[in-house]
Amino acid sequence: NCCYPPGRRVQSSKMGPTPPRLLTEEEYRLQGEVETHKALAELRSFCQSPEFSAWTTVSRIQSPKRFADFVGGASHVTPNEVFIHEREFGLESLFIDEQLFEEDDEEEEENVNDSFAG
């Protein structure tokens, strides 16, 4: 006790490390975007370097033209892929999920009311 200033608590080693702070949904989304753009830039840069074996890679991939376009600076996803992703995972899917849950809730309420009436 003599070694610490008054009012200051010392964390016991028995308590273990403090768990990390969890990201908010917005921070998670933003970090995902930043890291994806960074990784795509690194991949594009590597593919343009002299160490990269273009012929070996092109012989193994399904869409050599699309790969060449990506290395040249084009997007890694097509507009159709973006549309499908937004439909499955974007705001539209959340709206549909909410509607489904609302319909389920209404059916459950009707079933409960019917069971009390009988």
Secondary structure, DSSP 8 states (H G I E B T S, - for coil): -TTS-TT-----GGG---------HHHHHHHHHHHHHHHHHHHHHHHTSTTS-HHHHHHH-S-HHHHHHHHTT--SS-HHHHHHHHHHHSHHHHHHHHHHHHHHHHHHHHHHHHHHH-
